[in-house]
């Protein structure tokens, strides 16, 4: 039986700076579980399987079952039943909140965070669609990227070509019916080449020499978005070495199964720019004018893989590198430069590994870095330090085991949960929950809202010097136009998106400014200023003012903001309004807030709820869920086109909304 373990190490190869607080891993123990418990687990797995095409999300039932035994409530408030015509009273809302927070508290781990499913992307681990293929994410249509990689994964895990009760045959048929794996995206081409089921000559170049260019050049990888450069860093190493794993009988079989023509008859040069598609139409639809430039984006839902078509300049660039530059770098004396570049790249990989204690910045570069360490030296300490950190990325639920989008969203979910609970003003009733959350946040990141609460409820506040350091970092990350990006300053120009090689993702080359990040910075600085008004007072206020002006400037004409990290206009508009309110704006003195309110009211459904589809993220047009339902779909997104699960949102945001309603409406003075 599987068991979720919290804040545990257990390996001499694990490194930590906070006693593994926040670490969440699943471990199998064959001795655990009674017959009844094992039968219950099998029952929920079967129920998911039977309904997998209608309900594609896990409900984290394995974790919830475990926590129900470990953290059960002695007294659970009764369910509140409200009829359609009945008044919503403060007592009823309060009882609902007590029930909701009480239950959500049982899902809190001993170290103070809320664990949960952070899966969704299916190019990390699989889940089958009704048509036999696999998509980019669990809600998405089948793609060549998802289908070919998941088919290959299952074959490598031991499934035969005709196993899986017909699933393997259906998957292979989908691949072949859509042109075969020569039409897989560039990331898929890369992985198949490493495996030996695709030729490196069928890839567009990824020269490691980019990393030894002068930093002042706008195209230096150090100026790119950190996730982009950290993925293409190890890719460039493996490409530069033309690394290929052992050619096994399974690999040889895959060469026959994945393509519509014999492997040795494939035109690999032609394959470099092939990408599965049916709709390639695009227009010059402007994205949010974060940097004042308009870039082309697809406006139709791609039927397969092509979300970001390569512009002509990119095709010319790759052809030039492939035909003229690479041949020089693969032979003496140019090979000397290639060897120097590979050494530089490997140094950067080791820096990243050591700095993150071998977790890395995400699952893609995690496994790529690990593979590079193995390619450099299979017996190296670096490779051994990588191995136990694989478990940090794996999550188990009734839908099976999956690779998460990171090693979890622990601090993010805990910070949201704490704000939701505080919004209800039921602080004393849930002091133990807040205290555990405070303990976790203090060990992982600076915290402000909890510092305002009595220490007898939430324990001692964070040392002010650590808050000063945090504020200093925030101030250093503000762009000249008042905005904030995700990790760093925006270091280059949006025209670099012209060389975005990833057909599946949009806006990956530089770190763009976002309404969510800018709003969060405002809220943090305003909260800090109230507690510590003397620290860099003028600079803090100037930063807040510039950020608020930026948020007003990028608001769309319909009153919305495009949300880049969750679905979508609803989420972005929430952040936009929260940031402006924190900066001192209100409905009376700010037209942006009035426009935002009108936008949100215009999208409310007859049921009283809101139900925005993930398609809003892809198409940049507000789209209701099918059937105008309230929200039941996947909620997170990255790079415009790939969705990701935030399992705790289904609990956090209803609590937060009702908490605000209780305190700001029902308890408002008449």
matplotlib code that plots the C-alpha trace (Angstrom):
import matplotlib.pyplot as plt

x = [0.0, 1.2, 1.7, 2.3, 5.3, 5.9, 9.2, 11.3, 14.7, 15.8, 18.8, 22.4, 22.3, 19.6, 20.6, 18.4, 18.6, 15.3, 15.1, 13.0, 10.0, 7.5, 8.9, 6.0, 6.8, 4.9, 6.4, 5.2, 5.1, 3.8, 3.0, 0.6, -3.2, -5.9, -7.9, -10.8, -8.4, -6.9, -10.4, -11.4, -8.4, -9.2, -12.8, -11.9, -9.3, -12.0, -14.5, -12.0, -11.3, -15.0, -15.6, -12.2, -13.5, -16.1, -14.2, -10.5, -9.3, -8.3, -10.0, -6.8, -8.8, -5.7, -4.3, -7.7, -8.3, -4.9, -5.4, -9.0, -7.5, -4.6, -6.3, -10.0, -12.2, -13.8, -16.8, -17.8, -20.4, -23.6, -24.3, -26.1, -29.1, -30.2, -33.2, -33.3, -35.7, -34.1, -32.2, -28.4, -27.9, -24.7, -25.3, -25.6, -22.5, -20.6, -21.6, -20.7, -17.3, -16.7, -17.5, -15.3, -12.3, -12.6, -12.4, -9.6, -7.7, -7.7, -5.8, -3.0, 0.3, 2.1, 4.8, 2.0, 1.6, -1.3, -0.1, -1.9, -2.0, 0.1, -0.1, -2.0, 0.6, 0.6, 4.0, 5.3, 3.2, 0.2, -3.6, -5.5, -8.1, -11.3, -9.9, -6.8, -4.4, -2.9, -3.1, -0.7, -2.7, -5.6, -8.3, -6.8, -7.3, -4.9, -1.6, 1.4, 3.6, 1.5, 0.6, 4.0, 5.8, 3.2, 3.1, 6.9, 6.8, 4.4, 6.5, 9.6, 7.7, 7.1, 3.8, 3.8, 2.8, -0.6, -1.1, -3.4, -6.7, -6.4, -5.1, -1.6, -3.1, -5.4, -2.6, -0.3, -3.2, -3.7, 0.0, 0.1, -3.2, -1.9, 1.4, 3.6, 6.2, 8.1, 5.4, 6.1, 7.1, 10.7, 10.8, 9.4, 12.0, 14.7, 13.5, 13.1, 16.6, 18.1, 16.3, 17.6, 14.1, 14.8, 17.9, 19.6, 19.7, 15.9, 16.3, 16.7, 20.1, 20.5, 24.1, 25.8, 28.0, 25.1, 26.4, 29.8, 28.5, 29.1, 26.4, 25.6, 24.0, 20.2, 20.2, 22.5, 20.6, 21.2, 18.8, 16.0, 13.3, 14.8, 12.6, 13.4, 17.2, 17.2, 15.5, 17.6, 20.8, 20.9, 19.2, 22.1, 24.6, 23.0, 22.5, 26.2, 27.4, 24.7, 24.1, 22.1, 21.2, 21.6, 19.8, 17.8, 15.3, 12.5, 14.1, 14.4, 10.7, 9.7, 11.5, 9.0, 5.9, 6.1, 6.5, 4.5, 7.6, 10.6, 13.0, 15.9, 13.8, 12.7, 13.9, 15.3, 16.0, 12.4, 11.4, 13.2, 10.3, 7.3, 4.7, 1.3, -1.4, -4.8, -5.4, -2.5, -4.5, -3.4, -3.9, -2.1, -4.2, -2.4, -1.4, -1.4, 0.8, 3.3, 6.3, 4.5, 4.9, 2.3, 3.2, 1.3, -0.7, -3.0, -6.7, -8.1, -7.8, -5.1, -6.4, -3.1, 0.2, 0.9, 0.2, 3.1, 4.0, 7.6, 8.0, 10.0, 13.0, 13.2, 13.2, 16.1, 18.0, 17.7, 18.6, 21.7, 22.9, 22.2, 23.8, 26.7, 27.5, 27.1, 29.3, 32.2, 31.6, 31.5, 35.0, 38.5, 39.3, 35.7, 35.3, 37.6, 35.0, 32.3, 34.3, 34.8, 31.1, 30.1, 32.4, 30.8, 27.3, 28.1, 29.5, 26.1, 24.3, 26.3, 25.7, 21.9, 21.9, 23.9, 22.0, 18.6, 19.9, 19.2, 15.5, 16.1, 13.7, 11.2, 10.6, 11.8, 15.2, 15.4, 15.5, 17.6, 20.2, 20.3, 20.8, 23.6, 25.3, 25.0, 26.3, 29.3, 30.0, 27.5, 29.3, 29.5, 28.4, 26.2, 24.2, 23.7, 22.5, 19.9, 18.3, 16.5, 15.0, 13.0, 10.5, 9.9, 8.2, 5.9, 2.4, -0.1, -3.9, -6.8, -5.9, -2.4, 1.1, 2.1, 5.0, 4.1, 4.7, 7.2, 7.9, 4.6, 3.0, 3.4, 4.1, 1.7, -1.2, -0.4, -0.2, -3.6, -5.1, -3.9, -5.3, -8.6, -8.9, -7.9, -10.6, -13.3, -12.3, -12.6, -9.0, -9.3, -11.4, -8.7, -5.6, -3.9, -4.3, -2.9, -0.1, 1.1, 0.8, 2.8, 5.5, 5.8, 5.9, 8.6, 10.8, 10.3, 9.6, 8.8, 5.2, 3.3, -0.4, 0.4, 2.7, -0.3, -2.0, -1.5, 1.5, -0.5, -2.5, 0.0, 3.4, 6.2, 6.4, 9.2, 12.4, 12.0, 15.4, 14.2, 11.2, 13.6, 15.6, 12.5, 11.4, 14.8, 14.6, 11.1, 12.2, 15.2, 13.0, 10.7, 11.0, 11.3, 7.7, 6.5, 5.8, 7.0, 7.9, 7.9, 11.5, 13.8, 13.9, 12.8, 16.3, 15.7, 13.1, 9.8, 11.0, 13.1, 9.8, 10.4, 12.9, 10.7, 11.5, 8.8, 5.7, 3.6, 4.1, 3.7, 5.7, 8.6, 11.7, 11.9, 10.4, 7.3, 5.6, 2.3, -0.6, -0.5, 3.1, 2.7, -0.4, 1.2, 4.2, 1.8, -0.1, 3.1, 4.6, 1.4, 1.2, 4.9, 4.5, 1.8, 4.0, 7.3, 6.7, 10.3, 12.1, 12.9, 9.6, 9.8, 11.1, 8.4, 5.7, 7.2, 7.3, 3.6, 2.5, 4.4, 3.0, -0.6, -0.2, 1.2, -1.9, -4.2, -2.3, -2.6, -6.3, -8.2, -10.9, -13.7, -12.4, -10.6, -6.9, -5.5, -4.4, -1.3, -1.1, -4.7, -8.0, -7.9, -9.7, -11.5, -8.2, -6.3, -9.1, -9.1, -5.4, -5.8, -8.5, -6.7, -3.6, -5.4, -7.4, -4.2, -2.7, -5.6, -8.0, -11.7, -14.9, -15.5, -12.1, -10.9, -12.4, -10.4, -12.1, -15.5, -14.7, -13.5, -16.7, -18.8, -16.7, -17.2, -20.9, -21.3, -19.9, -22.0, -24.2, -27.9, -26.9, -25.0, -21.6, -18.9, -17.6, -14.6, -13.0, -9.3, -9.9, -9.8, -6.1, -5.3, -7.5, -7.2, -11.0, -13.3, -15.0, -17.6, -17.5, -19.6, -23.2, -22.5, -21.6, -19.9, -16.2, -15.3, -12.4, -8.6, -7.6, -3.9, -2.0, 1.5, 2.9, -0.7, -1.3, -0.6, -2.9, -1.9, -3.8, -4.0, -6.0, -6.4, -8.1, -11.5, -11.4, -9.5, -11.4, -14.9, -13.7, -12.1, -15.1, -17.5, -15.1, -15.0, -18.8, -19.3, -17.1, -17.6, -21.3, -23.1, -21.1, -20.9, -22.4, -25.8]
y = [0.0, 3.5, 6.1, 9.8, 10.9, 14.5, 16.3, 13.1, 12.5, 8.9, 9.0, 10.0, 11.5, 14.1, 17.7, 20.2, 23.6, 23.4, 19.8, 18.8, 20.9, 20.8, 17.6, 15.3, 11.8, 8.6, 5.4, 1.9, -0.5, -4.1, -4.6, -1.7, -1.8, -4.1, -6.1, -3.6, -0.6, -2.2, -2.9, 0.7, 1.9, -0.4, 0.7, 4.4, 3.6, 1.6, 4.4, 6.9, 4.5, 4.0, 7.8, 8.9, 10.5, 12.6, 13.4, 13.8, 15.1, 13.2, 14.1, 13.1, 10.4, 8.3, 11.3, 12.3, 8.7, 8.7, 12.1, 11.2, 8.5, 10.7, 14.1, 13.3, 15.9, 14.9, 17.1, 18.0, 20.8, 19.6, 20.3, 23.6, 23.3, 26.4, 26.5, 28.7, 31.3, 31.4, 34.4, 33.9, 34.9, 35.5, 32.4, 30.1, 31.5, 31.2, 27.6, 26.8, 28.4, 26.5, 23.2, 24.1, 25.3, 22.4, 20.0, 21.8, 21.8, 18.0, 18.1, 20.1, 18.2, 18.0, 20.5, 23.1, 22.9, 21.5, 18.8, 17.9, 17.0, 19.3, 17.3, 17.9, 18.1, 14.8, 15.1, 14.3, 11.2, 9.7, 9.5, 8.3, 10.2, 8.6, 8.7, 6.6, 9.4, 11.5, 15.3, 18.0, 18.1, 16.1, 18.3, 18.7, 17.1, 14.5, 15.6, 14.0, 15.2, 13.7, 10.5, 9.5, 10.2, 8.4, 5.5, 5.2, 5.6, 2.7, 0.5, 1.3, 0.4, -3.1, -2.8, -4.8, -3.3, -5.0, -4.9, -2.7, -4.2, -2.5, 0.8, 0.4, -0.5, 2.5, 4.8, 3.5, 3.9, 7.5, 8.2, 6.6, 8.1, 11.6, 11.2, 9.4, 10.6, 12.6, 15.3, 15.4, 18.8, 19.8, 18.6, 15.3, 15.0, 15.7, 13.0, 10.4, 11.2, 10.7, 7.3, 6.3, 6.3, 9.4, 10.8, 13.9, 15.2, 15.5, 18.1, 21.8, 22.9, 23.7, 24.9, 24.9, 27.7, 30.1, 29.9, 31.4, 34.4, 37.8, 38.6, 42.0, 40.4, 40.3, 36.6, 35.4, 32.6, 34.4, 37.1, 34.6, 33.4, 31.1, 28.1, 28.5, 28.7, 25.9, 23.5, 24.4, 24.4, 20.6, 20.1, 21.9, 19.7, 16.4, 17.9, 19.0, 15.5, 13.9, 11.6, 8.4, 5.8, 2.0, 0.7, -2.1, -4.4, -2.2, 0.9, -1.0, -2.0, 1.6, 2.6, 0.4, 1.3, 5.1, 5.9, 5.5, 4.6, 2.4, 4.2, 4.3, 5.9, 8.9, 12.3, 13.6, 17.1, 17.4, 16.1, 19.0, 21.4, 19.0, 19.6, 17.9, 20.4, 20.9, 24.6, 27.0, 30.2, 33.1, 36.8, 39.7, 39.6, 41.8, 40.2, 42.3, 45.2, 44.4, 45.6, 47.7, 45.2, 43.1, 39.5, 37.0, 34.4, 31.6, 32.4, 29.0, 25.9, 23.7, 20.3, 18.8, 20.3, 23.6, 26.4, 28.7, 28.4, 29.1, 32.4, 32.4, 34.0, 31.0, 28.5, 30.5, 30.6, 26.8, 25.9, 28.2, 26.7, 23.1, 23.4, 25.7, 26.1, 22.7, 20.9, 23.3, 22.7, 19.0, 18.8, 20.1, 22.9, 24.0, 21.0, 22.7, 25.4, 22.8, 21.1, 24.4, 25.2, 21.8, 22.3, 25.7, 24.2, 21.4, 23.9, 25.8, 22.5, 21.7, 25.2, 24.7, 21.3, 22.4, 25.6, 23.7, 20.7, 18.6, 19.4, 21.9, 24.5, 22.0, 18.4, 18.9, 20.3, 18.0, 14.8, 16.5, 17.6, 14.2, 12.6, 15.1, 14.1, 10.4, 11.1, 12.9, 10.1, 7.4, 6.8, 10.5, 11.9, 14.4, 11.6, 9.8, 13.1, 13.4, 10.0, 10.4, 13.7, 12.0, 11.0, 14.6, 15.0, 12.0, 12.2, 9.4, 9.6, 7.4, 8.2, 6.7, 8.0, 11.2, 13.6, 16.9, 20.4, 20.9, 19.2, 20.6, 24.0, 24.0, 27.6, 28.9, 26.8, 27.5, 31.2, 31.2, 29.0, 31.3, 34.4, 32.6, 31.6, 35.1, 36.6, 34.9, 36.5, 33.1, 33.4, 32.2, 29.2, 28.0, 29.2, 25.8, 25.6, 29.1, 28.4, 25.3, 27.3, 30.2, 27.7, 26.3, 29.7, 31.0, 28.1, 28.6, 32.2, 35.6, 36.2, 39.4, 38.7, 36.3, 38.8, 41.0, 38.3, 37.8, 35.6, 33.5, 32.3, 31.9, 31.9, 34.5, 36.6, 36.5, 38.4, 41.9, 41.7, 38.8, 40.9, 43.8, 41.4, 40.2, 43.8, 44.7, 41.8, 42.8, 46.4, 45.1, 43.1, 46.0, 46.7, 50.2, 50.4, 49.5, 45.8, 42.6, 39.4, 35.9, 35.3, 38.1, 41.4, 41.3, 41.2, 41.3, 42.1, 40.5, 40.3, 37.3, 35.4, 35.1, 32.4, 30.5, 26.9, 25.3, 24.9, 23.9, 26.8, 30.6, 33.4, 31.3, 33.1, 36.1, 36.7, 38.9, 41.2, 39.8, 41.4, 38.6, 39.2, 43.0, 42.8, 40.4, 42.7, 45.7, 43.7, 42.5, 46.0, 47.6, 45.1, 45.6, 49.4, 49.2, 47.2, 48.8, 52.3, 53.4, 51.0, 52.6, 54.5, 56.6, 53.8, 51.4, 54.0, 54.8, 51.1, 50.7, 53.8, 52.7, 49.1, 50.3, 52.6, 49.6, 47.5, 50.2, 50.6, 46.9, 46.5, 45.4, 47.6, 45.2, 45.8, 42.4, 41.4, 38.3, 35.8, 33.9, 31.4, 30.2, 30.3, 33.1, 36.5, 35.8, 35.1, 37.9, 40.4, 39.3, 40.0, 43.3, 44.5, 43.2, 45.1, 48.4, 48.2, 47.5, 50.6, 52.8, 52.7, 52.0, 51.8, 55.6, 56.9, 54.4, 53.8, 50.6, 49.0, 50.1, 48.6, 45.4, 45.0, 45.5, 42.8, 40.3, 41.0, 40.5, 36.9, 35.8, 32.7, 32.3, 29.9, 32.8, 31.3, 31.8, 29.1, 30.0, 27.4, 26.8, 27.6, 31.2, 30.8, 29.3, 31.6, 34.8, 35.2, 34.7, 31.3, 29.7, 26.1, 23.9, 24.0, 27.2, 25.2, 26.7, 25.9, 22.1, 22.1, 22.3, 25.7, 26.3, 27.2, 28.0, 29.3, 30.0, 26.5, 23.9, 23.4, 22.3, 21.2, 23.1, 20.6, 22.9, 25.7, 23.9, 24.4, 27.6, 29.9, 29.1, 29.7, 32.9, 34.2, 33.4, 34.9, 38.2, 38.1, 37.5, 40.3, 42.9, 42.4, 40.6, 42.3, 45.7, 48.6, 49.7]
z = [0.0, -0.8, 1.9, 1.7, 3.7, 4.8, 5.6, 5.5, 4.1, 4.3, 1.9, 2.4, -1.1, -0.1, 0.7, 2.5, 4.2, 6.1, 7.4, 4.3, 5.4, 2.6, 1.1, 0.0, -1.4, -1.9, -0.6, -1.1, 1.8, 1.0, 4.7, 4.9, 4.5, 5.6, 3.1, 3.5, 3.0, -0.1, -1.5, -0.9, -2.9, -5.7, -5.7, -6.2, -8.9, -10.7, -10.4, -11.9, -14.7, -15.5, -15.7, -17.0, -20.2, -18.3, -15.2, -16.0, -12.7, -9.6, -6.3, -4.4, -2.8, -1.7, 0.2, 1.6, 2.8, 4.6, 6.2, 7.2, 9.5, 10.7, 11.1, 11.7, 13.4, 16.7, 16.0, 12.4, 11.9, 10.3, 6.6, 5.9, 3.5, 1.8, -0.5, -3.6, -2.3, 1.2, 2.6, 3.0, 6.6, 8.5, 10.7, 7.7, 6.0, 9.2, 9.7, 6.1, 6.7, 9.9, 8.1, 5.1, 7.1, 9.5, 6.7, 4.9, 8.1, 8.1, 4.8, 6.3, 6.8, 10.1, 8.8, 8.1, 4.3, 2.2, -0.1, -3.3, -6.9, -9.1, -12.3, -15.5, -18.3, -20.1, -21.8, -18.2, -17.5, -19.4, -19.6, -22.6, -24.6, -26.1, -29.6, -28.7, -28.5, -25.7, -25.3, -24.1, -20.8, -19.3, -20.7, -24.1, -27.5, -28.7, -30.0, -31.7, -28.9, -26.2, -28.1, -29.3, -26.0, -23.9, -26.3, -26.1, -22.3, -22.0, -24.3, -22.2, -19.1, -20.5, -22.3, -25.6, -28.9, -28.6, -24.8, -22.7, -23.7, -27.1, -25.8, -27.4, -30.8, -30.6, -29.6, -32.5, -34.9, -33.9, -34.4, -37.8, -39.0, -38.2, -40.2, -37.8, -35.4, -37.9, -37.3, -33.5, -32.0, -31.5, -27.9, -29.0, -31.7, -29.1, -26.7, -29.5, -30.7, -27.2, -27.1, -30.6, -32.2, -34.3, -36.0, -34.7, -38.2, -38.0, -35.3, -35.7, -34.2, -30.5, -30.5, -27.0, -28.4, -27.5, -23.9, -24.7, -26.6, -25.0, -22.4, -23.9, -26.9, -26.7, -27.8, -25.0, -23.1, -19.8, -21.0, -21.6, -19.3, -16.7, -17.5, -21.2, -20.7, -18.1, -20.5, -23.6, -21.5, -21.1, -24.4, -26.1, -24.3, -25.4, -28.9, -29.1, -28.1, -30.3, -27.3, -28.0, -25.4, -26.0, -29.1, -27.6, -29.2, -27.9, -29.6, -32.8, -32.6, -32.0, -35.2, -37.0, -34.9, -34.9, -38.6, -41.8, -43.9, -43.2, -40.7, -43.1, -45.9, -43.8, -45.1, -41.9, -43.3, -44.2, -40.8, -39.0, -39.6, -39.7, -37.0, -36.8, -37.7, -39.3, -38.6, -39.1, -39.5, -37.4, -37.3, -35.8, -32.7, -30.1, -26.8, -23.6, -24.5, -21.8, -23.8, -26.4, -29.3, -31.3, -32.1, -34.2, -32.2, -33.4, -33.0, -33.8, -31.6, -33.1, -34.0, -33.1, -32.0, -33.7, -31.4, -32.3, -36.0, -36.9, -38.8, -42.0, -40.2, -37.9, -40.7, -42.4, -39.1, -38.5, -42.1, -42.0, -38.7, -39.9, -43.3, -42.8, -39.0, -37.6, -40.1, -39.1, -35.4, -35.8, -37.4, -36.4, -35.8, -35.1, -32.9, -30.4, -30.0, -29.5, -26.8, -25.0, -25.2, -23.9, -20.9, -20.2, -20.5, -18.1, -15.6, -15.7, -15.2, -12.1, -10.8, -11.2, -9.6, -6.6, -6.1, -6.1, -4.2, -7.3, -7.5, -10.3, -11.6, -13.0, -14.1, -17.7, -16.9, -13.8, -15.9, -18.6, -16.1, -14.6, -18.0, -18.8, -15.5, -16.5, -20.0, -18.5, -16.0, -15.1, -11.7, -10.8, -7.4, -9.3, -10.9, -7.6, -6.0, -8.7, -8.2, -4.8, -6.0, -8.7, -5.9, -5.1, -8.5, -8.4, -7.1, -6.6, -6.8, -7.9, -11.5, -11.1, -10.6, -12.5, -12.8, -11.3, -12.8, -10.0, -6.7, -5.5, -5.0, -1.2, -0.4, -3.0, -1.7, 1.9, 1.4, -0.4, 2.3, 5.1, 3.3, 2.8, 6.5, 7.7, 5.3, 7.3, 10.6, 12.3, 13.4, 17.0, 16.1, 13.7, 15.5, 15.4, 11.6, 11.2, 13.7, 11.7, 8.4, 10.0, 11.1, 7.5, 5.9, 8.3, 7.4, 3.6, 2.9, 4.5, 5.7, 6.5, 7.2, 9.9, 11.5, 12.3, 14.3, 18.1, 18.8, 21.3, 18.3, 15.5, 17.4, 17.2, 14.0, 11.6, 12.3, 10.8, 9.1, 7.0, 5.9, 5.1, 2.9, 1.1, 0.4, -0.9, -3.3, -4.5, -5.1, -7.1, -9.5, -10.6, -14.4, -15.6, -16.7, -13.2, -13.8, -12.3, -14.2, -12.7, -11.5, -12.7, -14.4, -18.1, -19.6, -23.3, -26.0, -27.1, -30.7, -29.5, -29.5, -33.2, -32.5, -30.0, -31.2, -29.1, -31.4, -28.4, -26.1, -26.4, -24.7, -23.4, -24.6, -22.2, -18.8, -19.6, -17.1, -15.6, -13.9, -11.3, -10.3, -10.3, -8.2, -5.7, -5.3, -4.6, -2.0, -0.3, -0.2, 1.1, 3.9, 4.7, 4.8, 7.4, 9.7, 9.0, 7.6, 8.1, 5.8, 2.4, 2.7, -0.5, -2.6, -1.5, -2.2, -5.6, -6.5, -5.5, -7.5, -10.7, -10.4, -10.0, -13.1, -15.0, -14.1, -15.2, -18.5, -19.5, -18.7, -21.8, -23.2, -21.9, -18.3, -18.0, -17.5, -19.2, -16.5, -17.5, -14.6, -14.1, -16.0, -17.2, -17.5, -14.3, -12.5, -14.1, -13.3, -9.7, -9.4, -11.2, -8.8, -5.7, -6.7, -7.4, -4.2, -2.2, -3.8, -2.6, -5.6, -5.1, -7.1, -6.7, -7.6, -10.2, -13.6, -14.0, -11.0, -12.3, -15.7, -14.1, -12.1, -15.2, -16.9, -14.1, -13.8, -17.6, -17.2, -14.3, -15.1, -14.3, -11.5, -9.8, -10.5, -13.1, -15.4, -17.6, -19.8, -20.2, -23.9, -22.9, -22.2, -25.6, -27.7, -25.6, -25.8, -22.8, -23.3, -21.0, -20.1, -22.3, -21.2, -19.2, -16.1, -13.1, -12.8, -12.9, -15.3, -14.8, -13.3, -13.8, -17.0, -18.2, -21.5, -22.8, -23.9, -21.2, -18.3, -14.8, -11.7, -8.4, -6.3, -3.3, -5.3, -5.1, -1.3, -0.9, -3.2, -2.0, 1.6, 0.6, -1.3, 1.5, 4.0, 2.1, 1.8, 5.5, 6.6, 3.9, 3.2, 6.0, 8.7, 7.0, 8.9, 7.6]

ax = plt.figure().add_subplot(projection="3d")
ax.plot(x, y, z, "-o")
ax.set_aspect("equal")
plt.show()
